[in-house]
Amino acid sequence: MRSFERSTAIQARLHDLIPGGAHTYARGSDQYPDDMAPVLVRGKGARVWDVDGNEFVEYGMGLRAVTLGHGFEPVLRAAALAAADGLSFTRPSELELFAAEDFLALVPGADMVKFAKNGSDATTAAVRLARAVTGRATIAICDQPFFSVDDWFIGTTDMAGGIPTVDTVKFAYNDLDALAAILVDGRVAAVVMEAATAMAEPLPGYLEGVRALCDQYGTLLVFDEMITGFRWSAGGAQAVYGVAPDLSCWGKAMGNGFPISALAGKREYLERGGLRTDHDRVFLLSTTHGPETASLAAFRAVVQTYRTQDPVARMEQAGRTLAEGVNAVAADLGIADHLQVRGRPSCLIFRTLDAEGEPSQAFRTLFLQELLVRGILGQSFVTSAAHDAAAVDATIAACTEAAEVYRRAVERGTVDGLLRGRPVAPALRRTAAPRHIETSTS
């Protein structure tokens, strides 16, 4: 049995000092079984180690921010060399030009780019710019999981405390009529969406139809490429599906874990934030750390790796092998209707359904629990180019044993007697319950 004693103790201290005990809600201990949330100390390739000395094959890869593997040497080397010459200056560095050239060579639909540090900065800048260009206030967002920590998006979620009423409306993916109904009155400044997700590919003609509707109603089209960028392709989803947005927002895997994001798009719009415009200027992005040299150098090394290798192919091969293996195990055990691995091969999720075939947080937690004790860490099966055959084989072996426990729960109709603590809970929810933590008395 693996021990999580030190991780649990440190996690308790984290809750004393950091709201939620983590700096990202998706990283919170409430997303893992009770007393089984590893606190990590290092990673290499597809593996990580925690404070208790446990080794795990990791999936999720830094919330999809790592595509080349942890500690990827070319990226580390480039960042270290840049940092040795200074991280931040009072004027632009030459790296800003080189990084912009590299980026725009990857994204032919964009004319200009501005770098920042997190994805929300980029998406909110896109929203601000679209409102300035169109003179409209309403933002239409696709009914997809997440776009920003800022009011215009979080105000639409269950964690809307402290946020005034937002002028944001939602539309369903792959439904052109639903989008047209929102755009027809001419009040929408921008349509913000992921061109595709792990579980949803665009129907034939859908993205082209979205583009045409935005053109028809004078609305800017914004693609969120946070996940699709460098995971679907180095040029993002727009390169895969051949539809160019007006603006696109990037982050996550751009730096293979180094903090960097970007807003890119057509010159006629982005110049509103510059000095070559006759319009009122837009306060687009102005960040102290946006042009920090180590992350720009890391980004350039990522680009070079994608030019000379094929990380996407390796991610997808690992994902296909993993999905086929786990789904075969579930079928052999007679629980294929209850435990499923689905999605794009580079961005897999596992579906955990109860005895009645309904999505279940309790059954999900049981599966997570059984994977953790067998050395697999991840809320999904998001792969990287570092997930080699050994990592995938170890995962399938662990899933085989975990699925046997899962089958017992399905046969019983309950996780009682198998699950050691409380079920996990959605990251974005109104109350701390059902994973409320009592105030420490230490």
ABEGO torsion letter per residue (X at the ends): XBBAAAAAAAAAAAAAABBGGBABAAABAAABBBGABBBBABBBEABBBBAAGBBBBBBGGGGGABAAEBGBAAAAAAAAAAAAAEABBABBBAAAAAAAAAAAAABAABABBBBBABAAAAAAAAAAAAAAAAGBABBBBBBBABABABAAAAAABABABGBBBBBBBBBBBGBAAAAAAAAAAGABABBBBBABBAABBBBBGAAAAAAAAAAAAGBBBBBBAAAABGAABAAEAAAAAGBBBABBBBEEAAAGGBBBBBBBEBAAAAAAABAABABBBBBABBBAAAABAAAAAAAAAAAAAAAABBAAAAAAAAAAAAAAAAAAAAAAAGAAAABBBBEBAABBBBBBBBAAGBBBAAAAAAAAAAAAAAGBBEABBBBBAABBAAAAAAAAAAAAAAAAAAAAAAAAGBABGABABBBBBBABBABAOAABBBBBAX
